[in-house]
């Protein structure tokens, strides 16, 4: 089953950019289709494979920070080619 995942990683401390950059680089290197905006990163692929990646990489990202939030939205559909039509 294909999914689309939107992630927003928010470390709650100073010097927050390095953990975010490391997290995004790992997602880019995963081989999944990824898209980035100033507010979030999206990952598209098969459910089991994407969730396996996220389980590993979210844990690593959390271990790199003292406190933080990870907002995750999951849609059951591949929206990687979505284009607004309005």
FIMAR-516057 format. One line per 8 residues: number of its first residue (from 1); their letters; for each residue x, y, z of N, C-alpha, C. Coordinates in nm, 4 decimals. Last residue first. Layout:
! residues N
NUM> A> X:Y:Z:X:Y:Z:X:Y:Z  ...
END
This chain:
! residues 86
86> XXXXXXXX> -0.6528:2.4644:-0.9058:-0.7370:2.5826:-0.8850:-0.6544:2.7077:-0.8939  -0.5293:2.2193:-0.8819:-0.5961:2.2540:-1.0081:-0.6920:2.3726:-0.9893  -0.2077:2.1223:-0.7603:-0.3356:2.1904:-0.7385:-0.3988:2.2295:-0.8730  -0.0780:1.8062:-0.8028:-0.0711:1.9437:-0.8562:-0.2051:2.0098:-0.8285  0.0981:1.5248:-0.6884:-0.0158:1.6153:-0.6708:0.0146:1.7541:-0.7265  0.2796:1.3260:-0.6908:0.2601:1.3978:-0.8175:0.1441:1.4970:-0.8090  0.2706:1.2145:-0.4378:0.3957:1.2768:-0.4841:0.3805:1.3546:-0.6136  0.0767:1.0826:-0.2986:0.0459:1.2176:-0.3450:0.1682:1.2889:-0.4021
78> XXXXXXXX> -0.0386:0.7788:-0.2632:0.0858:0.8416:-0.3082:0.0503:0.9758:-0.3699  -0.2179:0.7036:0.0349:-0.2177:0.7366:-0.1069:-0.0811:0.7947:-0.1404  -0.3041:0.7588:0.3224:-0.3033:0.6330:0.2476:-0.3239:0.6639:0.0993  -0.0940:0.9760:0.4955:-0.2092:0.9643:0.4059:-0.1958:0.8330:0.3300  0.0135:1.0975:0.8007:0.0228:0.9867:0.7064:-0.1073:0.9798:0.6273  0.2130:1.3279:0.9688:0.0839:1.3043:0.9057:0.1039:1.1945:0.8020  0.3831:1.4157:1.2582:0.3779:1.3211:1.1471:0.2334:1.3082:1.0993  0.6099:1.6094:1.4319:0.4725:1.6035:1.3827:0.4728:1.5146:1.2594
70> XXXXXXXX> 0.8072:1.5829:1.6935:0.8013:1.5338:1.5563:0.6531:1.5234:1.5211  0.9940:1.7876:1.9191:0.8667:1.7387:1.8686:0.8841:1.6852:1.7269  1.2308:1.7706:2.1957:1.1818:1.8078:2.0639:1.0491:1.7438:2.0305  1.5380:1.7832:2.3774:1.3909:1.7856:2.3756:1.3462:1.8225:2.2355  1.8021:1.7138:2.2983:1.7593:1.7025:2.4380:1.6076:1.6929:2.4479  1.8984:1.5048:2.0173:1.8500:1.6285:2.0783:1.8107:1.6038:2.2231  1.9632:1.2608:1.9151:2.0578:1.3700:1.8902:2.0175:1.5010:1.9566  1.7523:1.0929:1.9557:1.8712:1.0705:2.0380:1.9718:1.1858:2.0250
62> XXXXXXXX> 1.5818:1.1799:1.7530:1.5495:1.2103:1.8921:1.6694:1.1905:1.9844  1.7166:1.0723:1.5308:1.6987:1.2171:1.5416:1.6670:1.2570:1.6858  1.6943:0.7973:1.5842:1.8272:0.8587:1.5753:1.8167:1.0107:1.5941  1.4111:0.7760:1.5677:1.4831:0.7422:1.6913:1.6214:0.8070:1.6933  1.3711:0.8462:1.3035:1.3137:0.9306:1.4082:1.3838:0.9020:1.5406  1.5020:0.6322:1.1717:1.5553:0.7683:1.1620:1.4958:0.8639:1.2653  1.3484:0.3962:1.2392:1.4929:0.4059:1.2632:1.5390:0.5521:1.2714  1.0898:0.4668:1.1616:1.1146:0.4138:1.2960:1.2617:0.4303:1.3319
54> XXXXXXXX> 1.1310:0.5353:0.8912:1.0970:0.6386:0.9894:1.1195:0.5921:1.1322  1.1884:0.2826:0.7729:1.2847:0.3930:0.7675:1.2563:0.4948:0.8772  0.9453:0.1539:0.8286:1.0707:0.0984:0.8796:1.1784:0.2065:0.8826  0.7696:0.3150:0.6836:0.7582:0.3118:0.8288:0.8826:0.2508:0.8940  0.8533:0.2589:0.4209:0.8634:0.3961:0.4736:0.8597:0.3944:0.6264  0.7958:-0.0188:0.4082:0.9321:0.0305:0.3864:0.9505:0.1708:0.4440  0.5189:-0.0358:0.4548:0.6129:-0.1067:0.5416:0.7551:-0.0514:0.5293  0.4122:0.1448:0.2422:0.3905:0.1614:0.3859:0.4995:0.0961:0.4709
46> XXXXXXXX> 0.6079:0.2727:-0.0233:0.5320:0.1615:0.0326:0.5283:0.1713:0.1853  0.6106:0.6362:-0.0498:0.6537:0.5006:-0.0814:0.5607:0.3973:-0.0230  0.7419:0.9553:0.0278:0.6406:0.8779:-0.0425:0.6948:0.7388:-0.0715  0.7694:1.2275:0.2489:0.8292:1.1024:0.2020:0.7162:1.0184:0.1440  0.8284:1.5752:0.3024:0.7379:1.4668:0.2684:0.8167:1.3481:0.2150  0.8905:1.8127:0.5513:0.9483:1.7229:0.4521:0.8476:1.6115:0.4286  0.8165:2.1629:0.6226:0.8065:2.0179:0.6414:0.8805:1.9436:0.5309  0.8620:2.4344:0.5789:0.7921:2.3936:0.7002:0.7908:2.2437:0.7250
38> XXXXXXXX> 0.9858:2.4816:0.3351:1.0416:2.5457:0.4540:0.9801:2.4962:0.5848  0.9851:2.1472:0.1977:0.9362:2.2845:0.1990:1.0013:2.3515:0.3198  1.0792:1.8696:-0.0021:1.1030:1.9559:0.1132:1.0394:2.0924:0.0914  1.0209:1.5310:-0.0774:1.0037:1.6714:-0.1139:1.0198:1.7528:0.0131  1.1273:1.2150:-0.1985:1.1134:1.3111:-0.0892:1.0961:1.4508:-0.1475  1.1026:0.8805:-0.2754:1.0739:1.0143:-0.3247:1.0543:1.1043:-0.2030  1.3691:0.6870:-0.1282:1.2274:0.7197:-0.1455:1.2155:0.8571:-0.2099  1.6367:0.6750:-0.0802:1.5906:0.6208:-0.2073:1.4420:0.6430:-0.2314
30> XXXXXXXX> 1.7556:0.7885:0.1433:1.6807:0.6642:0.1594:1.6399:0.5988:0.0283  1.8693:1.0373:0.1374:1.9544:0.9238:0.0997:1.8796:0.7907:0.0980  1.6642:1.1984:0.2416:1.7048:1.2123:0.1009:1.7809:1.0897:0.0525  1.6725:1.1154:0.5111:1.5527:1.0891:0.4300:1.5848:1.0990:0.2817  1.9250:1.2111:0.5810:1.8979:1.0671:0.5882:1.7748:1.0310:0.5050  1.8804:1.4885:0.5498:1.9787:1.4204:0.4647:1.9560:1.2694:0.4646  1.6948:1.5337:0.7583:1.6528:1.5498:0.6185:1.7504:1.4797:0.5242  1.8641:1.4861:0.9819:1.7428:1.4077:0.9608:1.6989:1.4144:0.8145
22> XXXXXXXX> 2.0596:1.6881:0.9501:2.0984:1.5468:0.9487:1.9782:1.4574:0.9189  1.8952:1.9170:0.9779:1.9680:1.8923:0.8531:2.0084:1.7457:0.8428  1.8133:1.8857:1.2444:1.7146:1.8885:1.1363:1.7813:1.8552:1.0039  2.0573:1.9000:1.3866:1.9765:1.7774:1.3906:1.8720:1.7709:1.2790  2.1491:2.1724:1.3072:2.2207:2.0490:1.2707:2.1366:1.9211:1.2806  1.9490:2.3654:1.4142:1.9610:2.3328:1.2723:2.0358:2.2024:1.2423  1.9469:2.4333:1.6845:1.8537:2.3314:1.6388:1.8751:2.2877:1.4942  2.0651:2.5979:1.8811:2.1474:2.5198:1.7881:2.0667:2.4020:1.7312
14> XXXXXXXX> 1.8418:2.5614:2.1634:1.9275:2.6392:2.0741:2.0082:2.5443:1.9867  1.5448:2.3532:2.1521:1.6650:2.4053:2.2157:1.7416:2.4895:2.1149  1.3589:2.1505:2.0550:1.3227:2.2596:2.1458:1.4450:2.3062:2.2247  1.3255:2.0546:1.7150:1.4013:2.0477:1.8404:1.3687:2.1702:1.9256  1.0934:1.9467:1.5152:1.1155:2.0705:1.5888:1.1924:2.0449:1.7177  0.9992:1.8332:1.2065:1.0872:1.8039:1.3196:1.1236:1.9352:1.3862  0.7374:1.7161:1.0346:0.7927:1.8430:1.0809:0.8681:1.8129:1.2099  0.6412:1.5240:0.7558:0.7116:1.5310:0.8839:0.7571:1.6737:0.9107
6> XXXXXX> 0.4059:1.3351:0.5866:0.4590:1.4696:0.6067:0.5169:1.4772:0.7466  0.3831:1.0702:0.3623:0.4070:1.1095:0.5010:0.4638:1.2510:0.5023  0.1829:0.8570:0.1790:0.2516:0.9858:0.1774:0.2635:1.0288:0.3230  0.1862:0.5157:0.0622:0.1540:0.6216:0.1573:0.2333:0.7482:0.1264  0.0601:0.2169:-0.0872:0.1369:0.3409:-0.0971:0.0894:0.4418:0.0067  0.0846:-0.1161:0.0000:0.0000:0.0000:0.0000:0.0900:0.1236:0.0000
END
